[in-house]
Structures are given as structure tokens and as C-alpha cells.
Amino acid sequence: MPSVLTLIGIPGLESVQCWIGILFCAMYLIAMIGNSLLLIIIISEHSLHQPMYIFLGMLGVTDIALSTSIVPKMLGIFWFHVTEIYFDSCLLQMWLIHTFQCTESGILLAMALDRYVAICYPLRHAAIFSHQLVTQIAAMVTLRAAVLVTPCLILIKFRLQFYHTTVISHSYCEHMAVVKLAAENIRVNKICGLFVAFTVAGLDIVLITLSYIQIFITVFRLPQKEARLKAFNTCVAHICVFLQFYSLGFFSFFAHRFGSHIPPYIHILFSSTYLLVPPFLNPLVYGAKTKQIRVHMIKIFCSKNLL
């Protein structure tokens, strides 16, 4: 088992990695600023202490943590050629990335269920989604992610002892990228990774889809057009976030495992984009599509201009 691994960044695009780093850095800074603003607004405004906005705040915290666990090291590779990483640090980064991905998926499911209850059972929403239930959901989502991802890390640490190479053809420590270095049978590791992916993403996508099917049925049964538009508008931002998160995720997942004819730099660019785009877009989408967030954000900027 090697003590140090080498991340080579994006093989085939070494000459333009510096410019790619600038783009990723800009996305990271926007993600940090946007999600921090969302958190400040949600925490400071008492009227936003509702399940929908609490889950949005959790999403912002997860996005900040996810992007921070990958971008600094990635920029070190692209700009300063700091390619070495300790084996244990690599496993920690892998665990953090996949845990935050699973957590984000769980939060999107919680937001879909919140919208389902709010639209289909509006009179019972406050009673069902109490602060106690929201706290329990937050704990369960986080615990589920940590518990499911941890066996993948343990299998690498204690099962795989011999490696072909210490060079990872990637810009960060991803589960399959690390597993493929091993000189032993990695079938169990592959099965574990697939189990986690389909248990989390598969279950969450099915439940989110069923929730929105029921939401659309309820919305289209409303007699007034204004009521239908108002109910639908409360879901637009979440639908946009849901589609971009899972579409990018599934393309990256299946391309990495089954797209052997796709050039490696395409795999790595898409997998990196998949991790960086949601934290970058989420605050922009919710800021533009959620009236309450938009109003409070305008107040912040207007007050600063007056000062």
C-alpha cells in the first residue's frame, strides 16, 4: 500500500489546465458567495424559518462543503503542480466528496416531500413538517450518507494491499479512480460502489419523481389558473436543481464505468463539472426563482448602496 499518491489533473489537457483552473476558481468563488448569502438571509430573516428554507440552507452548507473538499487541491494541481497527496488524505477526500453528494441527494428528496405535503395537504403541512421532524430528517440524511459511503473506504483501506501504480489519472480522489489502481480483485469494491449509487440516487429519484407526479396531478386539478401558477412556481426552482443535479450525475457515473470509448479528459471534465456546477447554480436558481429570497437579497444590496 503506497503512502503517497499522485493526481495528474486532466490527462491530455495539461497545456490548458491553468485556464480551466481559472474557470473552476470563478465557479467556486461564486458558489461560496452565493451560498453564503443564502445562509445569511435564511438565518437572519425569521419569516424564512420554514421547512422549505431550512432545507435550502442545508443545501447551501452541503454545497460549500462539497466544493471546498475538491477545489483547493484541484487548483494546486492546475496552477502550482502540487500533485502529491497522502494515501489517507486521498481516502478522506473521497469519503467527503461522496458523503456530501449523498447528503445533497437526500436534501433534494426532503425538499420534494416538503413541496408534496405543502401542495397536496396544505392544511396539514405545518403539523406534519414540524421543526422536530425537520431536525430528524436532517440527521437521517446526513447519517445515511456517512454510513453508506464508509464501507467503500474501509474496503479500500483494509482489503486492497497491492497496487499497480500510484498515479491517479484524475483531478481528485474518486472511488473508482482509486480502486482501479489496485493489483487485486476489485469486484467487491465495484459492487459496493454500485450499491451505494443505486441505493441513494435510485431510491431518491423514484421518490422525487412520484412526489412531483402527484404534485402535478393536484396542481392541474385546481380550478383557478392563478392558483395553478402560484403552486407551480413554488416548485420551479427545485425542479431545475433536481434535473441538473441528477442528469450530470448519471452521465458522469455511467460514462466513467461503461464509456470506455470516451476520451479520459471528457470523463474527468464532466465528473469535475458535476461536482462544481450544482454549488455554483443552486444559489443563482433559488435567488432568481424564489420570490422571498429575491426580495431579501435586493434589500441587502439596496441597503449597502444607501450606506
Secondary structure, 3 states (H helix, E strand, C coil): CCCEEEECCCCCCHHHHHHHHHHHHHHHHHHHHHHHHHHHHHHHCHHHCCHHHHHHHHHHHHHHHHHHCCHHHHHHHHHHCCCEEEHHHHHHHHHHHHHHHHHHHHHHHHHHHHHHHHHHCHHHHHHHCCHHHHHHHHHHHHHHHHHHHHHHHHHHHHHCCCECCCEECCCCCCHHHHHCCECCCCHHHHHHHHHHHHHHHHHHHHHHHHHHHHHHHHHHCCCCHHHHHHHHHHHHHHHHHHHHHHHHHHHHHHHHHHCCCCCHHHHHHHHHHHHHHHHHHHHHHHHHHCHHHHHHHHHHHHHHHHC
